[in-house]
Amino acid sequence: MGDRLLFLKLWWRAPLKIAAWSPSSAAMGRGIAQHVDPRSPYPVLELGGGTGSVTQALLEIGVAPSRLYVIEREPALCEVLRRRFPGVTVMEGDAAHLRALLAAHEVFRLSAVVSTLPIIWFAPENKRHIIEQAFDLMGDGGPFLQLTNQFRSPIEAKRLGLRGRMIEFVWRNLPPSFVWRYERPEAPSATLA
């Protein structure tokens, strides 16, 4: 109950910043984590760690704690995450600075980005900045997985040069939520004449 009260208090202070009045459920964590390949040698980045339901699910599918990096803006939630997941790197900061935050830990390549940020409410330039940094670090092959409680895509995929599709609906979450997967299409190979 302590996590829920903390989350509700933070939501009450800034509803568009937190975007949900309750932490993601374990079912939501599993719903998004199952789309990450834990065998990749590159780290996984979680944006908006909250109280750790997605973090826990990523660890349960086999992502090594040493390969899991979490960015969380709220200091109180960072404390919860650090206490709960001592082997995971938790960075307090804004996801808009993800490249610099990761570079401070000598991370320059990612396998996947998992986001529970309320990105649908972000200003277009801020959204673009986060997504471009993420794909620059993942290359063409990595997925950007986004949680949303909206029926529509929270990211304007075509405008950002991405392909996106809804891949999961988790009704056992308050509120029921969707997982969207975004990928950057690979550049066509040059043909030899």
N, C-alpha and C positions, 0 to 999 in steps of 0.2 A: 504494500500500500504506500510505502514511503516514496517509491519512484513515481507513482501516479500523482501524489500530492505535489512533489517537486515539479513535475511536468506541468500540472495544472497551474501552479503558481507562476511558472515562467511563461506559459501561454497567456495567462490573464494579463501579464505585464506587456506582452508584445505578440498579439495573435498572428500577425502576418509573418513574423520572424520565426516563430515556432510552428505555426500552421496547424497543429493538432493539439487537442486538449488532453490526449492520452498517448502514452508511448506505443510504438508499434508492438503488435502481439508476436508471440513466438511463431505462430502460423505465418505471419507476414514475413518475419525474418527468414523462415525456411522457404517461403514462396519466392523471395528474391535471390537468396543465396544459391539455390539449386541451379541457377543459370551462370554460375561462375565456375571456371575450370580450376580446381585446386592443384592440378599437376603442373601448371605453368611455373617456370622458374622465376618469373617476374612478380613483384609485389602487387597486391590488391589495395586499392584506395577506397575507403568509405567516407562519404561526405555527409555530415550530420549524424554523428554517432548516437545522439540521444542518451538513453539509458542502457543501450547495448544489446537489444534483441537481435538486430541484424549482425552485429559483431559476433555474438554467441553462435548464430547460425552459420556464419562463415567459418568459424573455428570447427564447428561440428562436421561440416562437409569435408574438412581436411586442409583448409588453408592454415599454414604454419603461423603461429603468433608472430614470429620474427619477420614474416612477409606481409603482415597486415598493418596498414597505416590508416589512422582515423583522424579526420579534421572535424572539430566541434568548436563552435563559437562561444558557447555558454560555459563560463568557468565552473559552475556548480556541476554541470553534466560531465565536464572533463574529469573532475574529481571522482565521480561515480565510475566512469570508464577506467581510469587508472587503477582504482581500488579493485575493481572486478576482473580486469584483464591485464595483469602485471607484465606479461610478455609482449603485449601489443603496443605499438608506438602511437600515442595519443597526442595530437598537436592542437593546441588552443589557437584558433585564428579563423580568418575569413576564407572560405573556399575560393574566393576571387584571387587569392594569392597562393593557390595550391602548388604552383611550380616552385616558388621560393621556399615554401614550407617544406616541400619534399627535398629540394636541393640541400637544405640545411642538414638533412639526414643522408645525403649522398644517394638519393633515389632519382634516377633520370629515365627510367623506363617502367611502365606499368602493364599488367596483363588485363585488368578490368577496373572499372570505376562503378561503385554502387552508391547511389544517391537517394537519401530520404529528405533532401532539402525541399522546401516549398518553392521550387524553381519556377513554377507556373506564375508566381506573383513577382518574380524578379524583373527588373528593368531589362529591356531587350539587350542593351550593351553589356550589362553585367552577366546575363545568361550566356551570351555569345563568348565572352571572355573566359568563363569557367569551362565551357564545352570545348573551345579551341585548345586551351591548355591541356585538358584531359586527353583529347585525341592526338595532340602533338606528342604526349608521353606514351600513348598506347600504340600509335601507328594505326594502320588501316585494319588490323585484325581484331583489336580489342572491343568489347562491348561497353557501352555506357548504359547502365541499368538504372531506371528512375521509378521511384514510387510516387503514386499520385492517387488522390481520392476523387479526381475528376474523370468524367467519361471521355473527354478528349485528350489528345496528346498534350502534355505539359511543355513540350519543346517544338518549335516550328522547324521540323526536320528538314524539309526541302530548302527553306531559306538558308539553313546552315550547311547545306550540302551533305545531309545525312539521310540514311534510310531508317525509318522507325516503325515499330509495330507493337501492339499490345500482346504480351506473351503470358500473362497470368492475371487471374482475378482471385483475390483472397477475401472471401466473405466473412471469415473468422477474424476480423480486425475491426476496431472502432475508430473511424468509420470503415466500412468495407473499402478495399483499395485495389488498385491495378498496378501491375509492373509493366513498364515499357522498356523495350530494348532498342538502342540506337547504334548504328554502325556507320562508319565512313566507307563508302564504296572504294574499292581499290582502283587505282589509276589503271587504265588499259595498258597492256604491255605494248611496247613499240615493236612493230613488225620489221623484220629484216628484208631488204629489197634484193 
